[in-house]
Amino acid sequence: MSDAPTIAQKSPYPIEVTEGKTYFWCACGKSQRQPFCDGSHKGTAFEPVKYTAEASKKVFFCGCKHSAKPPLCDGTHAKL
């Protein structure tokens, strides 16, 4: 098994989040519920990343799974 995540898509996922709500971002790229975890990482070295919304707003979750600032997009997908 590769230690690199699967690229789910080469663009971010714009998601409206709710203040105080916790989200679990898929770090492995295998989830069928992108950008969120569905447990597909089991048996791998990957773990979901917990994100608690500080405000109700639109955020951009990383889709390429290579962001240096997970779970949010940092533009890394443009270099893949």
Backbone bond lengths (Angstrom), bond angles and torsions (degrees), N, CA, C in turn:
res aa  C-N    CA-C-N  psi(-1)  N-CA   C-N-CA  omega(-1)  CA-C   N-CA-C  phi
1 M - - - 1.452 - - 1.523 108.97 -
2 S 1.312 114.87 136.34 1.455 121.50 -179.84 1.525 110.65 -71.31
3 D 1.329 115.08 149.87 1.459 118.58 176.45 1.530 110.71 -95.64
4 A 1.338 116.92 5.34 1.460 121.30 176.04 1.529 108.57 -98.06
5 P 1.324 116.94 141.61 1.467 119.09 179.42 1.526 111.20 -70.86
6 T 1.313 116.02 155.46 1.458 122.48 174.03 1.523 107.86 -77.84
7 I 1.323 117.00 134.31 1.460 120.54 177.95 1.524 107.62 -77.34
8 A 1.320 116.63 114.05 1.464 121.09 179.78 1.526 110.45 -74.75
9 Q 1.323 116.72 -42.85 1.473 122.80 173.43 1.518 108.05 -163.36
10 K 1.336 116.58 153.07 1.462 121.03 -178.32 1.528 111.66 -93.13
11 S 1.330 114.65 46.53 1.458 121.72 174.24 1.525 107.04 -161.33
12 P 1.324 117.15 159.46 1.468 119.42 -179.62 1.526 112.11 -75.57
13 Y 1.324 115.03 164.34 1.465 122.90 174.28 1.521 107.79 -102.81
14 P 1.344 119.14 109.65 1.465 120.38 176.20 1.530 108.95 -77.42
15 I 1.324 117.00 119.72 1.460 122.50 -175.80 1.522 109.63 -130.51
16 E 1.326 116.04 132.77 1.465 121.47 172.79 1.532 106.94 -80.67
17 V 1.325 116.76 116.14 1.462 121.15 179.69 1.525 109.65 -103.73
18 T 1.321 115.03 158.94 1.466 121.79 -178.48 1.523 109.49 -110.34
19 E 1.318 116.24 129.79 1.463 122.14 -179.81 1.528 111.12 -49.51
20 G 1.336 116.23 129.92 1.457 122.64 177.20 1.518 114.72 85.51
21 K 1.329 118.09 -13.22 1.471 121.30 -179.82 1.522 110.16 -81.07
22 T 1.320 115.81 143.57 1.464 121.60 179.38 1.520 109.60 -102.22
23 Y 1.328 114.91 137.15 1.467 123.18 179.65 1.525 107.67 -124.43
24 F 1.315 116.56 149.58 1.461 120.89 177.39 1.519 108.25 -119.05
25 W 1.336 115.67 107.05 1.454 124.00 -177.03 1.524 110.33 -78.97
26 C 1.319 115.33 134.80 1.465 121.65 177.29 1.529 109.51 -71.72
27 A 1.326 116.97 121.49 1.463 121.36 179.06 1.528 112.41 -96.26
28 C 1.338 117.24 -20.16 1.471 120.30 -175.22 1.521 112.68 -86.19
29 G 1.337 117.60 -25.04 1.452 121.56 -179.39 1.516 114.59 88.87
30 K 1.322 118.10 -0.09 1.468 121.58 -175.57 1.534 114.46 -96.47
31 S 1.308 118.01 -9.65 1.466 121.69 -177.74 1.526 111.61 -59.94
32 Q 1.307 116.55 142.69 1.464 122.09 174.08 1.527 110.36 -87.21
33 R 1.341 117.62 -2.06 1.476 123.30 -179.62 1.527 110.80 -113.53
34 Q 1.325 118.31 37.16 1.461 122.52 -176.96 1.522 111.33 -48.77
35 P 1.320 117.91 140.88 1.457 127.68 4.71 1.524 113.28 -90.01
36 F 1.336 116.54 13.81 1.462 119.91 -173.95 1.522 112.64 -100.72
37 C 1.308 115.22 157.40 1.458 123.37 -177.19 1.528 112.00 -71.90
38 D 1.338 115.61 138.98 1.467 120.89 172.26 1.532 111.29 -124.26
39 G 1.348 116.47 11.60 1.456 120.87 178.22 1.519 113.65 92.67
40 S 1.330 118.65 2.25 1.470 121.99 -178.25 1.525 113.56 -64.40
41 H 1.324 117.88 -15.21 1.470 121.88 -179.46 1.528 112.64 -75.06
42 K 1.310 117.78 -12.35 1.472 120.12 -176.34 1.522 110.33 -53.78
43 G 1.327 115.98 132.44 1.452 121.63 -177.76 1.520 113.35 88.43
44 T 1.332 116.91 2.72 1.466 121.26 177.46 1.527 108.77 -116.64
45 A 1.306 116.21 178.31 1.464 121.56 177.86 1.525 111.64 -84.66
46 F 1.330 117.93 -1.85 1.463 121.90 -175.93 1.519 112.13 -87.30
47 E 1.324 114.62 149.37 1.464 123.31 174.90 1.521 107.12 -133.54
48 P 1.336 118.29 146.63 1.465 118.98 176.07 1.526 110.81 -66.79
49 V 1.321 115.06 155.40 1.463 121.36 179.49 1.526 108.23 -103.99
50 K 1.315 115.84 124.32 1.461 122.00 -179.93 1.528 109.57 -78.06
51 Y 1.328 115.42 133.08 1.459 121.90 177.96 1.527 107.99 -133.71
52 T 1.324 116.54 122.79 1.462 121.20 176.37 1.519 107.68 -110.77
53 A 1.322 115.68 122.24 1.466 121.47 -176.63 1.527 110.83 -67.65
54 E 1.322 115.70 127.57 1.466 120.99 178.07 1.520 111.44 -83.17
55 A 1.339 116.09 -20.44 1.463 121.52 179.93 1.524 108.42 -153.72
56 S 1.310 116.66 157.46 1.464 121.08 174.49 1.519 107.18 -80.08
57 K 1.334 116.55 113.25 1.466 122.03 -177.66 1.516 109.41 -169.31
58 K 1.327 115.89 176.29 1.457 120.96 175.56 1.528 108.58 -87.96
59 V 1.325 116.25 130.08 1.467 121.40 173.78 1.518 108.00 -124.13
60 F 1.309 116.00 162.73 1.459 121.22 -177.47 1.524 109.46 -115.21
61 F 1.340 114.85 102.87 1.462 120.53 178.74 1.528 108.93 -79.39
62 C 1.312 116.23 140.29 1.455 122.74 -179.76 1.531 110.46 -61.14
63 G 1.325 116.47 132.14 1.459 121.59 176.83 1.512 113.19 -102.31
64 C 1.347 116.93 -24.20 1.461 120.12 -177.47 1.526 112.60 -84.40
65 K 1.338 116.52 -14.56 1.470 123.88 178.47 1.523 113.51 68.92
66 H 1.334 117.17 17.41 1.463 121.43 179.72 1.527 113.25 -117.35
67 S 1.327 118.39 8.26 1.459 122.58 -179.03 1.528 111.40 -58.64
68 A 1.315 116.07 141.97 1.467 120.77 174.66 1.530 110.17 -80.90
69 K 1.340 117.26 -7.48 1.465 122.04 -179.65 1.524 110.76 -126.18
70 P 1.336 117.86 54.07 1.464 119.46 -177.76 1.522 111.15 -62.05
71 P 1.306 117.92 144.17 1.456 127.46 11.94 1.522 114.22 -93.71
72 L 1.332 118.05 5.46 1.466 120.27 -174.74 1.514 111.79 -93.44
73 C 1.323 114.94 152.37 1.459 122.32 -179.68 1.525 110.36 -68.68
74 D 1.340 115.50 138.26 1.474 120.04 175.29 1.530 110.86 -122.89
75 G 1.341 116.75 10.70 1.463 121.08 178.56 1.513 114.33 90.30
76 T 1.319 119.03 0.48 1.460 122.51 -178.44 1.530 111.76 -56.35
77 H 1.343 117.69 -31.74 1.467 120.96 -177.04 1.536 111.74 -57.08
78 A 1.315 117.98 -26.26 1.460 121.44 -178.92 1.530 111.60 -69.46
79 K 1.329 117.45 -17.19 1.472 121.63 -178.02 1.520 112.47 -101.69
80 L 1.335 117.83 -0.83 1.469 120.40 -177.79 1.521 111.46 -88.36
